[in-house]
């Protein structure tokens, strides 16, 4: 037996599309069906184009209650990035309080360097790799 579900889908850009009704046995099946219909999502999208992936889905029942919310891996990573950044800042601060020689002795000097490198990327303050700079110079 199938039910009708209203699907909302978001892409990496702040656009939303609606598919209704989607006939499916469960909310999970409704999302699976929506994922297989990117052309319908684009047709129904508010100012969207096919350049951006659909990475967030929500399923609503007949009464408007949200039954399920599903995020693709990139969206989960994007949503968790602020908490990861805060954690990395905390760990970098704690490790930075140790003397460099001690960090080297216990093998955490490399970890601190990696954390600082990731934080620089997050803050957009890191230099591109030398190979990327060379490739841009040839353009």
SEDOKE-792623 format. One record per atom (N, C-alpha, C): residue number from 1; residue in one letter; chain; atom name; x negated, y negated, z. Coordinates in steps of 0.001 Angstrom, whole numbers, plus 524288, in hexadecimal, padded with zeros to 5 digits. Atoms other than C-alpha are relative to their C-alpha. Example, Ala and Ser with C-alpha at 12.3 -4.5 7.8 and 13.67 -1.06 7.14 Angstrom:
// residues 2
- seq,type,mol,atom,X,Y,Z
- 1,a,A,N,7FC86,804A6,80000;
- 1,a,A,CA,7CFF4,81194,81E78;
- 1,a,A,C,7FC7C,7FB50,80000;
- 2,s,A,N,80334,804A6,7FFC4;
- 2,s,A,CA,7CA9A,80424,81BE4;
- 2,s,A,C,80302,7FBBE,802DA;
END
This chain:
// residues 139
- seq,type,mol,atom,X,Y,Z
- 1,x,A,N,7FCB6,8049A,80000;
- 1,x,A,CA,80000,80000,80000;
- 1,x,A,C,7FC8A,7FB27,80000;
- 2,x,A,N,80313,804C8,80038;
- 2,x,A,CA,7FA9B,7F2D2,7FC58;
- 2,x,A,C,802FF,7FB7B,8025E;
- 3,x,A,N,7FDCF,804D6,7FDE4;
- 3,x,A,CA,7FCC5,7E580,80269;
- 3,x,A,C,7FDE7,7FB80,7FCC7;
- 4,x,A,N,801E5,804B5,8029D;
- 4,x,A,CA,7FB29,7D7CB,7FD12;
- 4,x,A,C,7FC9A,7FCED,803C6;
- 5,x,A,N,80399,8031E,7FCDD;
- 5,x,A,CA,7EFB1,7CFE7,80215;
- 5,x,A,C,7FEA4,7FB0D,7FD0E;
- 6,x,A,N,801E6,804E2,80235;
- 6,x,A,CA,7EBF2,7C1D1,7FFA3;
- 6,x,A,C,7FA25,7FFDA,80108;
- 7,x,A,N,805AB,80012,7FF81;
- 7,x,A,CA,7DD4E,7C0A7,7FD1B;
- 7,x,A,C,7FE09,7FA70,7FF5C;
- 8,x,A,N,802EB,804E2,80092;
- 8,x,A,CA,7D51F,7B47D,7FF76;
- 8,x,A,C,7FA5B,80195,7FF30;
- 9,x,A,N,80583,7FED2,800FE;
- 9,x,A,CA,7C744,7B4CD,7FA06;
- 9,x,A,C,7FCFF,7FAEC,7FF8B;
- 10,x,A,N,80358,80495,8003E;
- 10,x,A,CA,7BC68,7AAF9,7FBB6;
- 10,x,A,C,7FAEB,80186,7FD6A;
- 11,x,A,N,80526,7FF06,8022D;
- 11,x,A,CA,7AFCD,7A9CB,7F44E;
- 11,x,A,C,7FC17,7FC87,802DA;
- 12,x,A,N,80421,802DF,7FD4E;
- 12,x,A,CA,7A2DB,7A3D0,7F855;
- 12,x,A,C,80104,7FA1C,7FFD7;
- 13,x,A,N,7FE3A,80562,8003C;
- 13,x,A,CA,7A853,796C4,7F3EB;
- 13,x,A,C,80522,7FFAA,802F1;
- 14,x,A,N,7FB31,80056,7FCE8;
- 14,x,A,CA,7B3C5,79192,7FBDF;
- 14,x,A,C,804F3,7FFF9,7FC9F;
- 15,x,A,N,7FB57,7FF60,80336;
- 15,x,A,CA,7BE39,79673,7F28E;
- 15,x,A,C,80313,8048E,8022D;
- 16,x,A,N,7FCAD,7FBBE,7FE27;
- 16,x,A,CA,7C998,79F40,7F5AF;
- 16,x,A,C,8039A,801A4,7FB96;
- 17,x,A,N,7FC5C,7FDE7,803E3;
- 17,x,A,CA,7D1E8,7A80C,7ED2F;
- 17,x,A,C,803F6,8036B,802D5;
- 18,x,A,N,7FBD7,7FCE5,7FDAA;
- 18,x,A,CA,7DEA8,7AEE8,7F025;
- 18,x,A,C,801B9,8041A,7FC1E;
- 19,x,A,N,7FDB3,7FBD8,8031C;
- 19,x,A,CA,7E33C,7BBEE,7EAF4;
- 19,x,A,C,804AE,80200,80314;
- 20,x,A,N,7FB8B,7FDA3,7FD65;
- 20,x,A,CA,7F0E3,7C00A,7EE5A;
- 20,x,A,C,8040A,80177,7FBF8;
- 21,x,A,N,80125,7FC05,7FC11;
- 21,x,A,CA,7F699,7C982,7EEF0;
- 21,x,A,C,7FC1F,803F6,7FDE0;
- 22,x,A,N,80371,7FBA7,80155;
- 22,x,A,CA,7EC3E,7D423,7EEF0;
- 22,x,A,C,8025F,804D3,80283;
- 23,x,A,N,7FDA3,7FB2C,7FE07;
- 23,x,A,CA,7F25D,7E18E,7F03C;
- 23,x,A,C,7FBA9,803C8,8017F;
- 24,x,A,N,80406,7FC6A,7FE1D;
- 24,x,A,CA,7E9EB,7EA8C,7F89E;
- 24,x,A,C,80207,802E2,804C8;
- 25,x,A,N,7FE6E,7FCEE,7FB7E;
- 25,x,A,CA,7EAEF,7F4C1,8032B;
- 25,x,A,C,7FE26,7FDB6,80523;
- 26,x,A,N,8023F,80241,7FB3E;
- 26,x,A,CA,7E258,7ED86,80CF6;
- 26,x,A,C,7FD9C,7FAB4,7FEB8;
- 27,x,A,N,802BC,804EF,80106;
- 27,x,A,CA,7DC13,7E015,80E9A;
- 27,x,A,C,7FAA4,800DD,7FD70;
- 28,x,A,N,80519,7FEDC,80261;
- 28,x,A,CA,7CEE5,7E641,80B31;
- 28,x,A,C,80087,80115,7FA2C;
- 29,x,A,N,7FEFF,7FEFA,80589;
- 29,x,A,CA,7D470,7EB53,7FE61;
- 29,x,A,C,8016A,7FAFB,7FD1F;
- 30,x,A,N,7FE8A,804F9,80274;
- 30,x,A,CA,7DA2C,7DDDE,7FB99;
- 30,x,A,C,7FB22,7FCCA,7FEB8;
- 31,x,A,N,804E4,802D7,8010F;
- 31,x,A,CA,7CCA8,7D7BC,7FCE1;
- 31,x,A,C,7FD01,802A6,7FB9B;
- 32,x,A,N,802B2,7FD32,80437;
- 32,x,A,CA,7C6D3,7E258,7F43B;
- 32,x,A,C,8025F,7FEA1,7FAB8;
- 33,x,A,N,7FD5A,8017C,804DE;
- 33,x,A,CA,7D0F7,7DF26,7E9E1;
- 33,x,A,C,7FE88,7FA6C,7FE79;
- 34,x,A,N,80165,80576,80121;
- 34,x,A,CA,7CE25,7D083,7EAF5;
- 34,x,A,C,7FA6E,7FF91,7FDFE;
- 35,x,A,N,80579,80027,801C3;
- 35,x,A,CA,7BF88,7D2F6,7E96B;
- 35,x,A,C,7FF79,801AD,7FA52;
- 36,x,A,N,80036,7FE1C,80566;
- 36,x,A,CA,7C241,7D9DA,7DC93;
- 36,x,A,C,802CF,7FC60,7FC2E;
- 37,x,A,N,7FD15,80393,80359;
- 37,x,A,CA,7C9E8,7CE2F,7D740;
- 37,x,A,C,7FDA4,7FA7E,80007;
- 38,x,A,N,8025A,8053B,7FFCE;
- 38,x,A,CA,7C020,7C2F1,7D66A;
- 38,x,A,C,8026A,7FC3A,7FC12;
- 39,x,A,N,7FD97,8037F,803D8;
- 39,x,A,CA,7C6DE,7BDB5,7CA32;
- 39,x,A,C,80502,7FD99,8021C;
- 40,x,A,N,7FB49,8022E,7FD93;
- 40,x,A,CA,7D3A2,7BC1E,7D1BB;
- 40,x,A,C,7FE92,7FC07,8042F;
- 41,x,A,N,801B3,803B1,7FBFD;
- 41,x,A,CA,7CC62,7B59C,7DCD5;
- 41,x,A,C,7FE68,7FAD8,7FD7F;
- 42,x,A,N,801B1,804C9,802AC;
- 42,x,A,CA,7C63B,7ABFB,7D35D;
- 42,x,A,C,804B7,7FD16,7FDD2;
- 43,x,A,N,7FB4E,80280,8021E;
- 43,x,A,CA,7D34F,7A97B,7CCB7;
- 43,x,A,C,80318,7FD1E,80433;
- 44,x,A,N,7FCF4,80242,7FBBE;
- 44,x,A,CA,7D97D,7A67B,7D9EC;
- 44,x,A,C,7FCCD,7FC67,80386;
- 45,x,A,N,80376,802F5,7FC88;
- 45,x,A,CA,7CDDF,79F4D,7DFC5;
- 45,x,A,C,800FF,7FA28,7FFA2;
- 46,x,A,N,7FFC9,805B3,7FFCE;
- 46,x,A,CA,7CE0F,79147,7E3EB;
- 46,x,A,C,7FAA0,7FDF8,7FE6E;
- 47,x,A,N,804C5,80257,801FD;
- 47,x,A,CA,7C36B,78AFC,7DBA2;
- 47,x,A,C,7FB36,80381,80066;
- 48,x,A,N,80472,7FC76,7FFA6;
- 48,x,A,CA,7BAB2,79708,7DB4B;
- 48,x,A,C,7FE70,801C3,7FA86;
- 49,x,A,N,801BB,7FDCA,804F2;
- 49,x,A,CA,7B2FD,79D7F,7D07B;
- 49,x,A,C,7FD80,8054A,8011B;
- 50,x,A,N,80231,7FAC0,7FF5A;
- 50,x,A,CA,7ACF6,7AAC1,7CE1B;
- 50,x,A,C,7FA51,7FFF3,801B9;
- 51,x,A,N,80579,80055,7FE66;
- 51,x,A,CA,79F8D,7A5C0,7D254;
- 51,x,A,C,7FF24,801AD,805A9;
- 52,x,A,N,80096,7FF0F,7FA6C;
- 52,x,A,CA,7A233,7A885,7E0A7;
- 52,x,A,C,802A1,8051C,8018C;
- 53,x,A,N,7FDB2,7FAFD,7FE7B;
- 53,x,A,CA,7A469,7B5DF,7E6E1;
- 53,x,A,C,8043D,7FF56,80429;
- 54,x,A,N,7FBF5,7FFE3,7FBF4;
- 54,x,A,CA,7B092,7B893,7EEE6;
- 54,x,A,C,7FDCA,8032B,80479;
- 55,x,A,N,802A9,7FD46,7FBC6;
- 55,x,A,CA,7AB16,7BC11,7FC2D;
- 55,x,A,C,802FB,80018,80524;
- 56,x,A,N,7FCCF,7FFD0,7FB4F;
- 56,x,A,CA,7B614,7BA88,80607;
- 56,x,A,C,805A0,80119,7FE67;
- 57,x,A,N,7FAA7,7FE7E,80135;
- 57,x,A,CA,7C373,7C0DF,805E4;
- 57,x,A,C,80331,8003D,80508;
- 58,x,A,N,7FC69,7FF72,7FB98;
- 58,x,A,CA,7CF27,7C053,80F01;
- 58,x,A,C,8050E,80251,7FDF9;
- 59,x,A,N,7FB13,7FD7F,80162;
- 59,x,A,CA,7DB6E,7C88F,80EB2;
- 59,x,A,C,80425,7FE34,803DC;
- 60,x,A,N,7FBA6,801D7,7FCD3;
- 60,x,A,CA,7E863,7C34A,813A9;
- 60,x,A,C,804CA,80358,7FEFE;
- 61,x,A,N,7FB22,7FD1A,80087;
- 61,x,A,CA,7F4E3,7CAB2,81624;
- 61,x,A,C,80471,7FC77,7FE4E;
- 62,x,A,N,7FB60,802EC,801B0;
- 62,x,A,CA,80289,7C689,81219;
- 62,x,A,C,80151,7FB7F,803A2;
- 63,x,A,N,7FEA9,80411,7FC2F;
- 63,x,A,CA,80413,7BE96,81E87;
- 63,x,A,C,7FBC8,7FBCB,8007E;
- 64,x,A,N,80428,803E4,7FFE2;
- 64,x,A,CA,7F797,7B6E1,81BFC;
- 64,x,A,C,7FBAB,80124,803E3;
- 65,x,A,N,803F9,7FE8B,7FC39;
- 65,x,A,CA,7EF9C,7BDCA,82678;
- 65,x,A,C,7FB33,8022B,7FD32;
- 66,x,A,N,804C7,7FDF1,80254;
- 66,x,A,CA,7E168,7C01E,822D6;
- 66,x,A,C,7FF12,80574,80221;
- 67,x,A,N,800B9,7FA8E,7FE87;
- 67,x,A,CA,7DF3A,7CECD,822E7;
- 67,x,A,C,7FA4E,801AB,7FFD5;
- 68,x,A,N,8056A,7FE5F,800BB;
- 68,x,A,CA,7D118,7CFB5,81E89;
- 68,x,A,C,7FCEA,7FB8E,7FD96;
- 69,x,A,N,8039E,803B5,80269;
- 69,x,A,CA,7C590,7C6EC,81B62;
- 69,x,A,C,7FB0D,80308,7FED4;
- 70,x,A,N,804A9,7FD24,801A9;
- 70,x,A,CA,7BA1E,7CC81,813C0;
- 70,x,A,C,7FC25,7FC3C,7FD82;
- 71,x,A,N,8042C,8033C,8022D;
- 71,x,A,CA,7AD3B,7C5DF,810B8;
- 71,x,A,C,7FC1E,80379,7FD2A;
- 72,x,A,N,8042A,7FD51,802CE;
- 72,x,A,CA,7A379,7CA46,8068E;
- 72,x,A,C,7FAE0,7FEF5,802EE;
- 73,x,A,N,804EA,800AA,7FD13;
- 73,x,A,CA,79556,7CBA2,80B5B;
- 73,x,A,C,7FDDE,7FA69,7FFF2;
- 74,x,A,N,80214,8055D,8003A;
- 74,x,A,CA,79147,7BE0D,806A3;
- 74,x,A,C,80319,7FC51,80383;
- 75,x,A,N,7FCC3,80352,7FCA6;
- 75,x,A,CA,79CB6,7B7C1,80DBD;
- 75,x,A,C,7FF01,8011E,805C0;
- 76,x,A,N,80140,7FEA9,7FA8A;
- 76,x,A,CA,799BE,7BF3B,81A47;
- 76,x,A,C,7FACC,7FD8B,8018E;
- 77,x,A,N,8051C,80253,7FEF0;
- 77,x,A,CA,78BA7,7BAA8,81961;
- 77,x,A,C,80081,7FA1C,800A2;
- 78,x,A,N,7FF28,805A7,7FFBC;
- 78,x,A,CA,78FF6,7ACA6,816DA;
- 78,x,A,C,802A5,7FE7B,80526;
- 79,x,A,N,7FD42,80128,7FB22;
- 79,x,A,CA,7993F,7AD05,82283;
- 79,x,A,C,7FC8C,800D2,804CC;
- 80,x,A,N,8034B,7FED6,7FB78;
- 80,x,A,CA,78EF5,7B2C2,82B90;
- 80,x,A,C,7FB02,7FCB6,80022;
- 81,x,A,N,804DD,802FB,8004D;
- 81,x,A,CA,783DF,7A9B3,8273B;
- 81,x,A,C,7FF46,7FC1E,80480;
- 82,x,A,N,800E5,8039F,7FBA2;
- 82,x,A,CA,7862C,79F32,831B4;
- 82,x,A,C,7FE61,802C2,80509;
- 83,x,A,N,80176,7FD1C,7FB43;
- 83,x,A,CA,7857A,7A949,83CA6;
- 83,x,A,C,7FA82,80243,7FF79;
- 84,x,A,N,8054F,7FDF9,800D0;
- 84,x,A,CA,77957,7AF71,836A0;
- 84,x,A,C,7FBFF,7FBA2,80092;
- 85,x,A,N,8038C,80473,7FF89;
- 85,x,A,CA,772FA,7A20A,83587;
- 85,x,A,C,7FF29,7FE97,805BB;
- 86,x,A,N,80080,8013A,7FA75;
- 86,x,A,CA,775DC,79F1A,843D4;
- 86,x,A,C,7FCAB,80408,802D7;
- 87,x,A,N,80306,7FBD4,7FD96;
- 87,x,A,CA,7703D,7AC42,847BF;
- 87,x,A,C,7FA3D,7FF86,7FE93;
- 88,x,A,N,80573,80091,801A8;
- 88,x,A,CA,763F2,7AA2C,83FAE;
- 88,x,A,C,7FD6E,7FB47,80299;
- 89,x,A,N,80227,80490,7FD49;
- 89,x,A,CA,76218,79C9B,84583;
- 89,x,A,C,7FEAB,8014E,805A9;
- 90,x,A,N,800F4,7FE71,7FA95;
- 90,x,A,CA,7633E,7A25E,8532D;
- 90,x,A,C,7FB22,8037D,8005F;
- 91,x,A,N,80471,7FC60,7FFDF;
- 91,x,A,CA,759B0,7AD73,8504E;
- 91,x,A,C,7FAEE,7FD28,7FEBA;
- 92,x,A,N,804BB,80302,80159;
- 92,x,A,CA,7500F,7A423,849D4;
- 92,x,A,C,7FE47,7FCA9,8049A;
- 93,x,A,N,80158,80329,7FB6E;
- 93,x,A,CA,750AB,79B3E,855B4;
- 93,x,A,C,7FD92,8033F,8044E;
- 94,x,A,N,8021C,7FC90,7FBE8;
- 94,x,A,CA,74E65,7A681,85F0B;
- 94,x,A,C,7FA97,801FB,7FE8D;
- 95,x,A,N,8051D,7FE0D,801A5;
- 95,x,A,CA,74333,7AC3A,85711;
- 95,x,A,C,7FBFD,7FB9B,7FFBD;
- 96,x,A,N,80389,80477,8005A;
- 96,x,A,CA,73D67,79EB9,854E6;
- 96,x,A,C,7FDDE,7FE4C,8054B;
- 97,x,A,N,801D6,80169,7FAC7;
- 97,x,A,CA,73BFD,79D24,8639F;
- 97,x,A,C,7FB3E,8033E,801B2;
- 98,x,A,N,8048B,7FCC3,7FEB7;
- 98,x,A,CA,731C5,7A801,863E9;
- 98,x,A,C,7FB22,7FDDF,7FD58;
- 99,x,A,N,804F9,8017F,8026B;
- 99,x,A,CA,7237A,7A58D,8610F;
- 99,x,A,C,7FF44,80348,7FB15;
- 100,x,A,N,800BE,7FD24,804E9;
- 100,x,A,CA,71FE0,7A956,8530B;
- 100,x,A,C,7FCD2,80507,800A4;
- 101,x,A,N,8032E,7FB48,7FF36;
- 101,x,A,CA,71575,7B2EF,857B7;
- 101,x,A,C,8033D,8046F,80254;
- 102,x,A,N,7FCB8,7FC05,7FD8B;
- 102,x,A,CA,71F57,7BA05,8602C;
- 102,x,A,C,803D7,8023F,7FC00;
- 103,x,A,N,7FC6B,7FE1F,8040E;
- 103,x,A,CA,72924,7BAC0,854F3;
- 103,x,A,C,7FD3B,803BB,7FC44;
- 104,x,A,N,8030D,7FC96,80370;
- 104,x,A,CA,71E75,7C097,84C64;
- 104,x,A,C,7FEFE,80541,8029E;
- 105,x,A,N,8012E,7FB2C,7FD26;
- 105,x,A,CA,71B00,7CA8C,856DC;
- 105,x,A,C,804B4,803AB,8002E;
- 106,x,A,N,7FB5A,7FCAA,7FF9F;
- 106,x,A,CA,728F3,7CF77,85800;
- 106,x,A,C,802C3,800AB,7FAB7;
- 107,x,A,N,7FE00,7FF2E,80548;
- 107,x,A,CA,72B72,7CEB7,84962;
- 107,x,A,C,804C5,7FCD8,7FE85;
- 108,x,A,N,7FB6B,8032F,80143;
- 108,x,A,CA,735C6,7C418,8495F;
- 108,x,A,C,7FEA6,7FB04,7FD05;
- 109,x,A,N,80182,8049F,802FA;
- 109,x,A,CA,72DEC,7B9BA,84232;
- 109,x,A,C,80267,80021,7FA85;
- 110,x,A,N,7FDBE,7FF6D,8053B;
- 110,x,A,CA,732BE,7BEFD,8351B;
- 110,x,A,C,805E9,7FF1F,80043;
- 111,x,A,N,7FA5C,800CB,7FF69;
- 111,x,A,CA,740BD,7BF49,83A12;
- 111,x,A,C,80149,7FA32,80059;
- 112,x,A,N,7FF18,805A8,7FF87;
- 112,x,A,CA,73FDD,7B0EF,83DE4;
- 112,x,A,C,7FF39,7FD54,7FABB;
- 113,x,A,N,800E5,80247,80535;
- 113,x,A,CA,73A2C,7AD88,83084;
- 113,x,A,C,804AB,8011A,7FC61;
- 114,x,A,N,7FB8F,7FE9F,80353;
- 114,x,A,CA,7454F,7B4CB,829C8;
- 114,x,A,C,804E0,7FCE9,80187;
- 115,x,A,N,7FB83,80307,7FE2D;
- 115,x,A,CA,74F8D,7AE1B,83232;
- 115,x,A,C,7FF87,7FA5A,7FE3D;
- 116,x,A,N,800C9,8056B,801A9;
- 116,x,A,CA,749A3,7A0C6,82F61;
- 116,x,A,C,800B6,7FF6F,7FA24;
- 117,x,A,N,7FF4F,80020,805AD;
- 117,x,A,CA,74973,7A405,820DA;
- 117,x,A,C,805CD,8001B,7FE8D;
- 118,x,A,N,7FA61,7FFB4,80109;
- 118,x,A,CA,757E4,7A7C5,820F3;
- 118,x,A,C,802AF,7FAEC,8018C;
- 119,x,A,N,7FDAC,804F9,7FE51;
- 119,x,A,CA,75B71,79B8F,828A4;
- 119,x,A,C,7FEB5,7FBA7,7FC24;
- 120,x,A,N,8016D,803EB,803EB;
- 120,x,A,CA,75408,7934D,81EB8;
- 120,x,A,C,80361,80093,7FB1D;
- 121,x,A,N,7FC94,7FF1C,80480;
- 121,x,A,CA,75BDF,7999C,813CC;
- 121,x,A,C,8057C,7FE01,80138;
- 122,x,A,N,7FAC3,801B6,7FE7C;
- 122,x,A,CA,76882,79706,81B3B;
- 122,x,A,C,80063,7FA16,80033;
- 123,x,A,N,8000F,805B3,7FFB1;
- 123,x,A,CA,76499,788E9,81D22;
- 123,x,A,C,7FE61,7FD90,7FACE;
- 124,x,A,N,8019B,801C2,8052F;
- 124,x,A,CA,76045,78815,80EE3;
- 124,x,A,C,7FB04,7FCC3,8003A;
- 125,x,A,N,804EF,802D4,7FF7D;
- 125,x,A,CA,752B0,783C5,812D8;
- 125,x,A,C,7FB60,80341,7FE39;
- 126,x,A,N,80457,7FCB7,8019F;
- 126,x,A,CA,74AB3,78EFB,80D57;
- 126,x,A,C,7FE98,7FEE2,7FA56;
- 127,x,A,N,801CF,800AB,8055C;
- 127,x,A,CA,7428A,78DD2,80126;
- 127,x,A,C,80158,804ED,7FCF2;
- 128,x,A,N,7FEF1,7FB50,8031C;
- 128,x,A,CA,74639,796FA,7F5F4;
- 128,x,A,C,7FB03,8032D,7FF58;
- 129,x,A,N,804A3,7FCD4,800E8;
- 129,x,A,CA,73D18,7A272,7F366;
- 129,x,A,C,7FCE6,7FDDA,7FB6A;
- 130,x,A,N,8036E,80209,80415;
- 130,x,A,CA,7317A,79F2B,7EAD2;
- 130,x,A,C,801B9,801D2,7FA95;
- 131,x,A,N,7FE46,7FDFE,80510;
- 131,x,A,CA,736D7,7A7CF,7DFE8;
- 131,x,A,C,804A8,7FCE8,7FDEC;
- 132,x,A,N,7FB78,8030E,801B1;
- 132,x,A,CA,74383,79FF3,7DF94;
- 132,x,A,C,7FE56,7FA99,7FE37;
- 133,x,A,N,801F4,80527,80188;
- 133,x,A,CA,73C17,7931C,7DEE0;
- 133,x,A,C,7FD6C,80052,7FAAD;
- 134,x,A,N,802A2,7FF4F,80508;
- 134,x,A,CA,733BF,79846,7D3A7;
- 134,x,A,C,80402,800B5,7FBA2;
- 135,x,A,N,7FBFE,7FF24,803F1;
- 135,x,A,CA,73FEC,79CCF,7CC62;
- 135,x,A,C,802CE,7FAEC,7FEA5;
- 136,x,A,N,7FD6C,80500,800F5;
- 136,x,A,CA,74650,78F68,7CDEF;
- 136,x,A,C,7FC81,7FC47,7FCF1;
- 137,x,A,N,803A0,80368,802CF;
- 137,x,A,CA,73A1B,788A4,7C8E8;
- 137,x,A,C,7FFE0,80145,7FA29;
- 138,x,A,N,80014,7FE5B,8057D;
- 138,x,A,CA,73B2A,79075,7BC3C;
- 138,x,A,C,804FE,7FE7E,7FD2E;
- 139,x,A,N,7FB01,80156,8027B;
- 139,x,A,CA,7494C,78C1D,7B9BB;
- 139,x,A,C,7FFCA,7FB05,7FCE4;
END
